[in-house]
Amino acid sequence: MDDLAALRLFIRVARLGSFSRAAAERGLSQPSASRIIAALEARLGTALFTRSTRALTLTDAGGDYLASVAPLVEAIDAAGQALTGDGELRGRLRVAMPTSFGSREVVPLLPGFTARHPALAIDLAMADARVDLVAEGIDIALRLGALDDSTALARRLLAAPRILVAAPAYLAAAGTPRSPGDLAGHQLIAGPAAVPGGWAFRRDGRVISVRAHGRLSIASNDGAVAAAVAGLGIVRTSLFGCRRELAAGSLQRLLEDWPIDDVPLHAVFPAGRAASPAARAFADYLEDGLRRALTPFRFADRDATSPAWS
């Protein structure tokens, strides 16, 4: 293994705190990874890790070395993803995103992006829990809702409205609500976006809250939407989570004149380094693709601004 590859391995071992996980990422056996790090320590003349049966931790020298080499290696890797003379993006792009959003919205847009950049490999890390971007080697994360890390480099791509939907069969049997007050006589499905104060609607400076009540509570957007399609009641979800069902006619939008709120989508990048050209290109492509996908639903991003990195 060359010196640069050894440094990449060292960085991953340090951030993951595990030889086995770092080795698996790179297709190595754990003994091979241990030998490579041992050889690096021998060349440096100092121990980089304190090894025990319970934990693997950096020594003081190891911590200093990580702080010195990580920015350099990451800069080299970012340069490797830069545009080459033939105009192609190269390297590997690792993207994190919520599972349902990734399956419903991102994967269907991939064919166009991969066709445009055939030399770029893409890894999709789908998980509902927010991951440590640095530790997991993520180049760009897609996050729905408000951001909780003000130190991260982030770009707001767009925001989709949160809406109420129900199946035509349910509405035929139970009636169609015309105002928030009418919801008291309906079965309201509590989904993952349920809030203690109930469902809040805003119009003409007024705020009306309706407490979600019903026999069904589902901690999954896909599950809550499926329940609505099955005729079990009215669900509150973002347009991201139900636009295909709306297009197919299996769900109908309700109370369009009573806005709820918007669900922003951000592209987030690891703190301490610039977004790579591949990550920026992916964010641009995704924003354009999602805006096109939402347009048939009279989508209007009420808080939209020109694309900006912040």
C-alpha positions in Angstrom: 0.0 0.0 0.0 1.4 3.4 -0.9 1.9 6.2 1.6 -1.3 8.1 0.6 -3.4 5.0 0.9 -1.9 4.3 4.3 -2.8 7.8 5.5 -6.3 7.4 4.3 -6.6 4.2 6.3 -5.1 5.9 9.3 -7.7 8.7 9.1 -10.6 6.2 8.9 -9.3 4.1 11.8 -9.0 7.2 13.9 -12.4 8.5 13.1 -14.2 5.1 13.3 -12.2 4.0 16.3 -12.0 0.5 14.8 -9.5 -1.4 12.7 -12.1 -3.9 11.5 -14.6 -1.2 10.3 -11.9 0.8 8.5 -10.5 -2.4 7.0 -13.9 -3.5 5.8 -14.5 -0.1 4.1 -11.3 -0.6 2.0 -11.7 -4.3 1.3 -8.9 -5.3 3.7 -8.6 -7.9 6.4 -8.2 -6.6 9.9 -4.7 -8.1 10.3 -3.7 -6.3 7.0 -5.0 -3.0 8.3 -3.1 -3.5 11.6 0.1 -4.2 9.7 -0.2 -1.1 7.5 -0.8 1.2 10.6 2.1 -0.5 12.4 4.4 0.2 9.4 3.3 3.8 9.4 4.0 4.1 13.1 7.5 2.5 12.5 8.3 5.1 9.8 7.2 7.9 12.1 9.0 6.5 15.1 6.0 6.9 17.4 2.8 5.1 18.4 -0.4 6.6 16.9 -2.9 4.5 18.8 -3.3 3.1 22.3 -4.7 -0.4 21.8 -6.7 -2.3 24.4 -9.3 -5.1 24.4 -12.0 -2.5 25.1 -11.0 0.5 23.0 -8.8 2.0 20.3 -7.8 5.6 21.0 -5.4 8.0 19.5 -2.2 8.9 21.5 -1.3 12.6 21.8 1.1 12.2 18.9 -1.7 10.4 16.9 -4.1 13.2 17.6 -1.6 15.8 16.4 -0.7 13.8 13.3 -4.4 13.4 12.4 -5.0 17.1 12.7 -2.0 17.7 10.4 -2.6 15.1 7.7 -6.4 14.9 7.5 -6.9 18.3 5.8 -4.1 17.6 3.3 -5.4 14.1 2.4 -9.0 15.5 2.1 -7.7 18.3 -0.2 -6.0 15.8 -2.4 -9.1 13.6 -2.6 -11.2 16.7 -3.4 -8.8 17.6 -6.2 -9.2 14.1 -7.5 -12.9 14.8 -7.9 -12.3 18.0 -9.7 -13.1 18.5 -13.3 -10.5 16.9 -15.6 -9.5 18.2 -19.0 -12.3 16.2 -20.7 -14.9 17.9 -18.5 -15.9 14.8 -16.5 -16.2 14.5 -12.7 -14.2 11.6 -11.4 -13.8 9.8 -8.1 -16.4 8.6 -5.6 -19.2 10.6 -4.1 -20.8 9.4 -0.8 -24.3 10.8 -0.1 -26.3 10.4 3.1 -30.1 10.8 3.2 -33.3 9.7 5.0 -34.4 6.3 3.8 -37.9 7.1 2.5 -36.9 10.4 0.9 -33.9 8.7 -0.8 -36.0 5.9 -2.2 -38.9 8.1 -3.3 -37.2 11.2 -4.6 -33.4 10.8 -5.0 -33.0 7.3 -6.6 -35.5 8.1 -9.5 -33.3 11.1 -10.4 -30.1 9.2 -10.5 -30.2 7.9 -14.1 -29.8 11.4 -15.5 -27.0 12.3 -13.1 -25.0 9.1 -13.7 -25.4 9.5 -17.4 -24.1 13.0 -17.3 -21.1 11.9 -15.1 -20.2 8.3 -16.1 -16.8 8.4 -14.5 -18.2 9.3 -11.1 -19.0 6.5 -8.6 -21.8 7.1 -6.1 -22.5 5.5 -2.7 -25.9 6.2 -1.1 -26.0 5.8 2.6 -29.7 5.7 3.6 -30.5 6.0 7.3 -33.2 7.8 9.2 -30.8 8.7 12.0 -28.4 11.6 11.3 -24.9 10.4 10.8 -21.5 11.9 11.7 -20.5 13.1 8.3 -16.8 13.2 9.0 -16.7 9.8 10.8 -18.7 8.1 8.0 -16.8 9.7 5.2 -19.9 11.5 3.8 -19.4 14.1 1.1 -22.9 15.5 1.1 -25.9 14.8 3.3 -29.5 15.6 2.4 -31.5 16.7 5.4 -35.2 17.5 5.8 -36.4 20.0 8.3 -34.5 22.6 10.4 -30.8 22.2 10.7 -29.4 21.6 14.2 -25.7 22.2 13.4 -24.9 25.9 12.8 -21.2 25.1 12.1 -21.9 22.9 9.0 -21.6 24.2 5.5 -25.1 24.0 4.1 -27.1 25.0 1.1 -30.9 25.3 1.2 -32.2 23.6 -2.0 -35.9 24.1 -1.7 -38.9 23.6 0.6 -42.0 21.6 0.0 -45.3 22.4 1.7 -46.7 20.2 4.4 -50.3 19.2 3.4 -53.3 17.2 4.4 -54.3 14.3 2.2 -56.9 11.5 2.2 -58.2 8.8 -0.1 -61.2 9.6 -2.3 -63.0 6.6 -0.8 -62.6 7.9 2.7 -63.8 11.3 1.7 -66.8 9.8 -0.1 -67.8 8.1 3.1 -66.8 10.7 5.7 -67.2 13.9 3.8 -64.7 16.4 2.7 -63.5 19.0 5.3 -63.8 22.6 4.1 -62.1 24.3 7.1 -59.8 23.2 10.0 -62.8 23.1 12.3 -64.3 20.4 10.2 -61.5 18.0 11.1 -63.0 17.4 14.5 -65.4 14.9 12.9 -62.7 12.9 11.0 -60.2 10.2 11.7 -56.8 11.9 11.7 -53.8 9.6 11.3 -50.9 10.7 13.6 -47.6 10.3 11.6 -44.0 11.0 12.5 -44.5 14.7 12.1 -47.0 14.8 15.0 -46.5 17.7 17.4 -47.8 18.2 20.9 -49.8 21.3 20.0 -51.7 19.6 17.2 -51.9 20.6 13.5 -51.5 24.3 13.1 -53.0 26.2 10.1 -52.3 29.8 9.2 -54.3 32.2 7.1 -54.7 36.0 7.1 -52.6 36.3 10.3 -54.7 33.8 12.1 -53.4 30.5 13.6 -55.8 27.6 14.2 -54.6 24.5 15.9 -56.4 21.1 15.6 -55.4 18.3 17.8 -54.9 15.1 15.9 -57.2 12.4 17.2 -57.9 9.0 15.8 -57.3 5.3 16.3 -54.1 5.1 14.4 -50.6 6.5 15.1 -47.7 5.5 12.8 -44.1 6.5 13.3 -43.3 6.2 9.6 -44.2 8.6 6.8 -44.5 5.8 4.3 -46.7 3.9 6.7 -49.0 6.9 7.5 -49.4 7.6 3.8 -50.2 4.0 3.1 -52.8 4.1 5.8 -54.4 7.1 4.2 -54.4 5.4 0.8 -56.1 2.4 2.5 -58.9 4.8 3.5 -58.1 4.9 7.3 -58.3 8.7 7.6 -56.5 12.0 6.9 -52.8 12.3 7.2 -50.5 15.3 7.5 -47.3 14.9 5.4 -45.0 16.9 3.1 -45.5 17.0 -0.6 -42.2 15.0 -0.9 -43.9 12.1 0.9 -47.1 11.8 -1.1 -46.8 13.4 -4.6 -46.9 10.1 -6.4 -50.1 9.1 -4.7 -51.6 12.5 -5.6 -50.5 12.1 -9.2 -52.1 8.6 -9.3 -55.3 9.8 -7.8 -55.1 7.5 -4.8 -54.9 10.5 -2.5 -56.6 13.9 -2.6 -55.2 17.2 -1.2 -57.4 19.0 1.4 -57.6 22.5 2.7 -55.3 24.0 0.1 -56.3 27.5 1.2 -55.1 26.8 4.8 -51.2 26.6 4.7 -49.6 24.5 7.4 -45.8 25.0 7.1 -42.9 24.1 4.8 -40.4 21.3 5.0 -37.0 22.6 3.9 -34.4 20.4 2.2 -30.7 21.2 2.8 -27.6 19.9 1.3 -25.1 19.7 4.2 -21.3 19.2 4.0 -18.7 18.1 6.5 -17.4 21.0 8.7 -13.8 22.1 8.0 -13.6 21.4 4.3 -14.9 22.9 1.1 -17.7 21.1 -0.8 -16.2 19.1 -3.6 -17.1 19.8 -7.3 -19.0 16.5 -7.4 -21.0 17.3 -4.3 -21.9 20.7 -5.7 -22.9 19.2 -9.0 -25.1 16.7 -7.2 -26.8 19.4 -5.2 -27.4 21.5 -8.3 -28.9 18.5 -10.2 -31.1 17.4 -7.3 -32.5 20.9 -6.8 -33.4 21.2 -10.5 -34.9 17.7 -10.6 -37.0 18.2 -7.5 -38.3 21.5 -8.6 -39.4 20.0 -11.9 -41.0 17.1 -10.1 -43.0 19.4 -7.8 -44.1 21.8 -10.5 -47.3 19.9 -11.5 -48.6 20.3 -8.0 -48.7 24.1 -8.2 -45.6 24.0 -6.0 -44.4 27.4 -4.8 -41.4 27.6 -2.6 -42.5 30.5 -0.5 -39.2 31.2 1.1 -37.0 30.5 -2.0 -33.9 32.6 -2.5 -31.2 32.3 -5.0 -28.9 29.3 -4.4 -26.3 30.2 -1.8 -23.8 28.4 0.3 -23.9 29.4 4.0 
